[in-house]
Amino acid sequence: MTTSAVVGRTGPRARAAAFLHRHARTRLALLLSAPLAWLGLAYLGALAALFVTAFWSTDTFTGDLVKTFTWANFHDLVTGEVYLTIALRSLGVAVAVTLIDLVVAFPMAFAMAKLASPRAQRWLVILVLTPLWASYLAKTYAWRVMLSSGGLLGWGYGLGATIATLSYLWLPYMILPIYAGLERLPNSLLDAAGDLGARGWRTFRTVVWPLSFPAVVAGSIFTFSLSLGDYITVKIVGGKSQLIGNVVYDNIGAANNLPFAAAVATVPVVIMLVYLAAVRRTGALENL
């Protein structure tokens, strides 16, 4: 085989490889093109369909979709006091779950990152991840048994039971980001604070908390959003309580009113956008 033939076969491939090697951004764009295309079609496309459907209506006699633009669903959503109550209740549950998980997760994550040995850290991470291997429904029904009148806790069902169960379910999603953030915190900063006379609380307030705040924000995004949209847990342990997710589920199923369900589903989306915008103003997202 002649040299020209070898160059002819390998030349274009070699030139392409050299081009990608020199242009890191082009290489990154090609690697991310497929997942980003899937994200655009599956996630953003679904959101677009949701917002479009929210402006349709349902024929009260036939149950068919009427694909005519109307504000009726949002008018009913805004003017109905019951929906405002449910939205505020859902927001309160999401905030409560996030705060409870933060209070429980931060000391655990700090102990894992700064007090445990490297070998113990690996085992503790495995223990934190272990509940995620179990079925969501199995864990929720286990809490239902514990919360029943003859159960281990015996609290009964209701909003408190919903908050307790959700706090357990989403706790790993708060522990792991905080642990990752605290693990990157140099021990020298803690030693320097101690050498300068700062006691435990002041070290936490001036060193640990500011540097770990982006990790706390990352964990809160998980716990807040997952609690805001959950509807299965409240069905199992919530008693007669209603959250946003239940309203969406009931209107898709029993009520057969998909447009109104879509309008209700925009509420947690808007709340999360406001939350992310508020977080972005703090600069925490840039430091993740």
C-alpha positions as CSV (number, residue, x, y, z in Angstrom):
1,M,0.0,0.0,0.0
2,T,1.4,3.4,-1.0
3,T,2.0,6.2,1.4
4,S,-0.5,8.4,-0.3
5,A,-3.2,5.7,0.2
6,V,-2.4,5.5,3.9
7,V,-2.6,9.3,4.2
8,G,-5.9,9.3,2.2
9,R,-7.4,6.8,4.6
10,T,-6.2,8.3,7.8
11,G,-5.8,11.9,6.9
12,P,-9.5,13.1,7.4
13,R,-9.9,11.1,10.6
14,A,-6.5,12.4,12.0
15,R,-7.4,16.0,11.0
16,A,-10.8,15.7,12.7
17,A,-9.2,14.3,15.9
18,A,-6.6,17.1,15.9
19,F,-9.3,19.7,15.4
20,L,-11.3,18.4,18.3
21,H,-8.2,18.2,20.4
22,R,-7.4,21.9,19.8
23,H,-11.0,23.1,20.2
24,A,-12.2,21.9,23.6
25,R,-15.5,23.8,23.4
26,T,-16.4,22.1,20.2
27,R,-15.6,18.7,21.7
28,L,-17.7,19.5,24.7
29,A,-20.6,20.7,22.5
30,L,-20.6,17.5,20.6
31,L,-20.5,15.4,23.7
32,L,-23.5,17.3,25.2
33,S,-25.5,17.6,22.0
34,A,-27.4,14.3,22.5
35,P,-28.4,14.7,26.2
36,L,-29.2,18.4,25.7
37,A,-31.5,17.5,22.7
38,W,-33.2,14.9,24.8
39,L,-33.6,17.4,27.6
40,G,-35.1,19.9,25.2
41,L,-37.6,17.4,23.8
42,A,-38.5,15.4,26.9
43,Y,-38.4,18.1,29.6
44,L,-38.8,21.5,28.0
45,G,-41.2,20.0,25.5
46,A,-43.4,18.6,28.3
47,L,-43.4,21.9,30.1
48,A,-44.4,23.7,26.9
49,A,-47.3,21.2,26.4
50,L,-48.3,21.7,30.0
51,F,-48.6,25.5,29.6
52,V,-50.4,25.2,26.3
53,T,-52.9,22.7,27.8
54,A,-53.6,25.0,30.8
55,F,-55.2,27.5,28.4
56,W,-57.7,24.9,27.0
57,S,-60.9,23.7,28.5
58,T,-63.0,20.6,28.8
59,D,-66.5,20.1,27.3
60,T,-68.8,19.6,30.3
61,F,-71.1,17.2,28.4
62,T,-68.7,15.1,26.3
63,G,-65.5,15.5,28.4
64,D,-63.6,16.2,25.2
65,L,-60.8,18.8,25.1
66,V,-61.7,22.1,23.7
67,K,-58.6,23.6,22.1
68,T,-59.7,27.2,22.3
69,F,-57.7,29.8,24.2
70,T,-59.2,30.7,27.6
71,W,-58.2,32.2,30.9
72,A,-61.0,30.3,32.7
73,N,-58.7,27.8,34.4
74,F,-56.4,30.4,35.9
75,H,-59.4,32.5,36.9
76,D,-60.9,29.6,38.8
77,L,-57.5,28.9,40.3
78,V,-56.9,32.5,41.5
79,T,-60.4,33.2,42.7
80,G,-61.0,29.9,44.5
81,E,-60.1,30.3,48.2
82,V,-59.7,26.5,48.6
83,Y,-56.9,26.5,45.9
84,L,-55.1,29.3,47.7
85,T,-55.3,27.4,50.9
86,I,-53.9,24.3,49.3
87,A,-51.1,26.2,47.6
88,L,-50.0,27.9,50.9
89,R,-50.3,24.5,52.7
90,S,-48.1,22.9,50.1
91,L,-45.6,25.7,50.4
92,G,-45.6,25.4,54.1
93,V,-45.0,21.6,54.0
94,A,-42.1,22.1,51.5
95,V,-40.5,24.8,53.8
96,A,-41.0,22.7,56.9
97,V,-39.4,19.5,55.3
98,T,-36.5,21.6,54.0
99,L,-35.8,23.1,57.5
100,I,-36.1,19.8,59.3
101,D,-33.8,18.1,56.9
102,L,-31.3,20.9,57.2
103,V,-31.3,20.7,61.0
104,V,-30.8,17.0,60.9
105,A,-28.5,16.8,57.9
106,F,-25.9,19.5,58.8
107,P,-24.5,17.9,61.9
108,M,-24.4,14.5,60.3
109,A,-22.7,15.8,57.2
110,F,-20.2,17.8,59.4
111,A,-19.4,14.6,61.4
112,M,-18.9,12.7,58.2
113,A,-16.7,15.2,56.5
114,K,-14.6,16.5,59.4
115,L,-14.7,14.0,62.3
116,A,-14.8,10.6,60.7
117,S,-11.8,8.8,59.3
118,P,-11.5,8.3,55.5
119,R,-12.6,4.6,55.9
120,A,-15.5,5.6,58.1
121,Q,-16.5,8.3,55.6
122,R,-17.0,5.7,52.9
123,W,-19.2,3.5,55.1
124,L,-21.2,6.4,56.3
125,V,-21.9,7.5,52.7
126,I,-23.0,4.0,51.9
127,L,-25.3,4.1,54.9
128,V,-26.8,7.4,53.8
129,L,-27.4,6.0,50.3
130,T,-28.9,2.7,51.5
131,P,-32.4,4.0,52.1
132,L,-32.5,5.2,48.4
133,W,-32.2,1.6,47.3
134,A,-35.5,0.7,48.9
135,S,-38.8,1.3,47.2
136,Y,-40.5,4.7,47.7
137,L,-43.8,3.0,48.4
138,A,-42.3,0.5,50.8
139,K,-40.8,3.3,52.9
140,T,-43.9,5.3,52.8
141,Y,-46.1,2.4,53.9
142,A,-43.6,1.5,56.6
143,W,-44.2,5.0,58.0
144,R,-47.9,4.5,57.7
145,V,-47.6,1.4,59.9
146,M,-45.5,3.3,62.5
147,L,-47.8,6.3,62.5
148,S,-51.0,4.2,62.9
149,S,-52.8,4.2,66.2
150,G,-51.3,0.9,67.2
151,G,-47.9,1.6,65.6
152,L,-44.5,2.4,67.0
153,L,-45.1,6.1,67.0
154,G,-48.9,6.2,67.0
155,W,-49.2,9.9,65.9
156,G,-52.0,9.2,63.6
157,Y,-52.4,10.5,60.0
158,G,-52.4,14.1,58.9
159,L,-50.2,17.0,57.9
160,G,-47.6,16.3,60.6
161,A,-47.4,12.7,59.5
162,T,-46.9,13.9,55.9
163,I,-44.1,16.3,57.0
164,A,-42.3,13.6,59.0
165,T,-42.5,11.0,56.2
166,L,-41.3,13.5,53.6
167,S,-38.5,14.6,55.8
168,Y,-37.3,11.0,56.1
169,L,-37.7,10.3,52.4
170,W,-35.6,13.3,51.2
171,L,-33.0,13.5,54.0
172,P,-30.3,11.8,51.9
173,Y,-30.7,14.5,49.2
174,M,-29.8,17.1,51.9
175,I,-27.0,15.2,53.6
176,L,-25.0,14.4,50.4
177,P,-24.6,17.9,49.0
178,I,-23.7,19.4,52.4
179,Y,-21.2,16.6,53.0
180,A,-19.6,17.3,49.6
181,G,-19.4,21.0,50.4
182,L,-18.0,20.5,53.8
183,E,-15.4,18.0,52.5
184,R,-14.0,20.7,50.3
185,L,-13.7,23.1,53.3
186,P,-10.0,23.3,54.2
187,N,-9.3,22.2,57.8
188,S,-6.7,25.0,57.9
189,L,-9.5,27.5,58.0
190,L,-11.0,25.9,61.1
191,D,-7.6,25.8,62.7
192,A,-6.9,29.4,61.9
193,A,-10.3,30.5,63.3
194,G,-9.4,28.6,66.5
195,D,-6.0,30.1,66.7
196,L,-7.5,33.6,66.4
197,G,-9.7,32.9,69.4
198,A,-13.0,32.1,67.7
199,R,-15.2,29.7,69.6
200,G,-17.4,27.0,68.1
201,W,-20.4,29.1,67.4
202,R,-18.5,32.0,65.9
203,T,-16.4,29.7,63.8
204,F,-19.6,28.1,62.4
205,R,-21.2,31.5,61.8
206,T,-18.2,33.2,60.1
207,V,-16.4,30.3,58.4
208,V,-18.4,27.1,58.1
209,W,-21.8,28.5,57.2
210,P,-20.8,31.0,54.6
211,L,-18.6,28.5,52.8
212,S,-21.1,25.6,53.0
213,F,-24.1,27.8,52.1
214,P,-24.0,26.9,48.4
215,A,-24.1,23.2,49.3
216,V,-27.1,23.9,51.6
217,V,-28.8,25.6,48.7
218,A,-28.2,22.6,46.5
219,G,-29.7,20.3,49.0
220,S,-32.7,22.6,49.6
221,I,-33.5,22.6,45.9
222,F,-34.0,18.9,46.1
223,T,-36.0,18.7,49.3
224,F,-38.1,21.8,48.5
225,S,-39.0,20.8,45.0
226,L,-39.6,17.1,45.8
227,S,-41.9,18.0,48.7
228,L,-43.7,20.7,46.7
229,G,-44.8,18.3,44.0
230,D,-45.4,15.1,46.0
231,Y,-48.8,13.6,46.1
232,I,-48.3,9.9,47.0
233,T,-47.1,10.4,50.6
234,V,-50.1,12.7,51.5
235,K,-52.4,10.1,50.0
236,I,-50.9,7.4,52.2
237,V,-50.3,9.2,55.5
238,G,-51.9,12.6,55.1
239,G,-55.4,11.6,56.1
240,K,-57.8,14.2,54.7
241,S,-55.1,16.7,53.9
242,Q,-54.8,18.0,50.4
243,L,-51.7,19.3,48.6
244,I,-51.1,20.7,45.1
245,G,-50.1,17.3,43.8
246,N,-53.4,15.8,44.9
247,V,-55.4,18.4,43.1
248,V,-53.5,17.7,39.9
249,Y,-53.9,14.0,40.3
250,D,-57.7,14.2,41.1
251,N,-58.4,16.4,38.1
252,I,-56.5,14.1,35.7
253,G,-58.2,11.0,37.1
254,A,-61.7,11.3,38.6
255,A,-62.6,14.8,37.4
256,N,-61.2,14.2,33.9
257,N,-60.3,17.9,33.6
258,L,-56.8,17.9,32.1
259,P,-56.6,21.6,31.3
260,F,-57.4,22.6,34.9
261,A,-54.9,20.0,36.2
262,A,-52.3,21.6,33.9
263,A,-53.2,25.1,35.3
264,V,-52.7,23.8,38.9
265,A,-49.4,22.2,37.9
266,T,-48.0,25.5,36.9
267,V,-48.2,26.7,40.5
268,P,-45.2,24.6,41.8
269,V,-43.3,25.5,38.6
270,V,-43.8,29.2,39.2
271,I,-42.9,28.8,42.9
272,M,-39.7,26.9,42.0
273,L,-38.7,29.6,39.4
274,V,-39.2,32.3,42.1
275,Y,-37.2,30.3,44.5
276,L,-34.3,29.7,42.1
277,A,-34.3,33.4,41.1
278,A,-34.1,34.4,44.8
279,V,-31.3,31.9,45.4
280,R,-29.5,33.2,42.3
281,R,-29.5,36.7,43.7
282,T,-27.6,35.4,46.7
283,G,-24.8,34.2,44.4
284,A,-25.0,30.7,45.8
285,L,-25.5,29.0,42.5
286,E,-22.3,30.5,41.1
287,N,-20.3,28.9,43.9
288,L,-21.7,25.3,43.5
